[in-house]
């Protein structure tokens, strides 16, 4: 539907009322079906209203909502954003169920972040043992920090050292005393890891991916970083100065595609996973479903030139049925949501794929794949769930015409697989699925060695964003959020929700210990449409150090567990207080912990509180990056 034309000729109150009315009308036409009330993973209007206006405009222009905003003018998008944020003034958040009485109701913040605190000096980057320079720490994506700068015995002494506000902040990485973090506000920051002051920032980069910092001669300083933007473009920067080195071409022209998984460096190549939100775009009756196919792209590290691109679906696209006057096509889907992991010994990169969007069969969805780094050739692939055909919003009352039949459970992969070496030298590739199953594969052939049911599974986990591993155990967070929600509403479920942290033996998949998520109070405001308060699901990826595992929950709690027993040795509610942040926000609230989880480096623990995943639980519009150290020193 064409966007409304906004006139600028009215005056006074009428001039303000006309765009507001147009924004309301456009919201009803384009957005209401998914956001009021919220449908599945879509945020509700109260949550959207807590976001900065510019963030909403950016999402409609180049972000995840761009397919739904097709045909709208810039003025239309401004009007929609203006209407959304205007609803915040009329909404007074209710005290969340289960919240303690020890703190006042939080006034949620909106609008731009305050003034950045500039560092007095900018020293050169000096790497140290114990750097966390990529999403998964090492090429096998273990998330195991071998030299954390603090012992497990020091963990109970952790206290907050500083806090920094940003919209939609992701997982930081640390090299020496430098910290790098992206966010959806459009700012890419380089901070002092100890104090949180800003060494430099880039102001036009919207991303949810984690930076990767590497030594490279392509940067004058000898240090480069590579960021996958939401708009399917990768950019390279000198990590010392923030100067842009190159910008890739757009890696996928499908309007519903985006980059969510972090690119990884493999020798002279940068490997970039490509995903999409076509399963959300297909909720619209006007959308013709579906044509997107996930892929892995290899770029030249020095120039950003595309070297090869391998699609995860190999079957030809074909028309398969008519619906509401539309010709539907497939197969489609098999997005790569997570960062790849590397196996340089075998010359392979491992990826996991998302679900199918249509009822045309494909072996590429819900699969684990090994791809040759040199050529892009698929060495092997193993599909674990066939016919997982899923489009959001489908069900008994759906009228989109795009829903596959039968509808799958949405049990795709969103967690990077981890390559582990067992005693005796044998290796196993471990992958966790939203079904709640964890698998062990032979990395040479892709054959299944074992599988273990850990969670009960749901559309938002099972295993959602990541697993971790040391040399002896695999650590598996379980979300089971759909079942948690149902139980909170008193709805009988086919299986019990099993949110918590679990340790598995990588040799055979045996569960060594389990630590169910505690039923503890949380303090953020509910969005009024979901029972979001105290959803104790563990969706984020963990961080592992010798003797301890850090894991955050959607209820805002960050905990450390004894790696041998699963006993909680430290916990901190990121929502039990507000924060006066380094960049000038007073009373900044925390929220749920989601996405790529904590980072541990040089005696400090970093985590983003407020939401950067898919669950949209505990989101407050503006995230807060929290830094902890023993005794806060």
Secondary structure, 3 states (H helix, E strand, C coil): CCCCCCCCCCCHHHHHHHHHHHHHHHHHHHCHHHHCCECCCCCCHHHHHCCCHHHHHHHHHCCCCCHHHCCCCHHHHHHHHHHHHHHHHHCCCCCCCCCCCCCCCCCCCCCCCCCCCECCCCCCCCCCCCCECCCCCCCCCCCEECCCCCCHHHHHHEEEEEEEEECCCCCCEEECCEEEECCCCCCEEEEECCCCCEEEEECCCCCCCCCEEEECCCCCCCEEEEEECCCCCEEEEECCCCCEEEECCCCCCCCCEECCCCCEEECCEEEEEEEECHHHHCCCCCCCCCCCECEEEEEECCCCCEEEEEECCCCCCEEEEEECCEEEEECCECCCCCCCEEECCCCEEEEECCCECCCCCCCCCCEEEEEECCCCCEEEEEECCCCCECCCCCCCCCCCCCCCCCCCCCCCCCCCCEEEECCCCCEEEEEECCCCEEEEECCCCCCEEEEEECCCCCCCCCCCCCEEECCCCEEEEECCHHHHHHHHCCCCCCCCCCCEEEEECCCCCCEEEEEECCCCCCCCCCCCCCCCCCCCCCCCCCEEECCEEEEECCCCEEEEEECCCCCEEEEEECCCCCECCCCCCCCECCCCCCCCCCEEECCEEEEEECCCCCCCCCCCCCEEEEEEEECCC
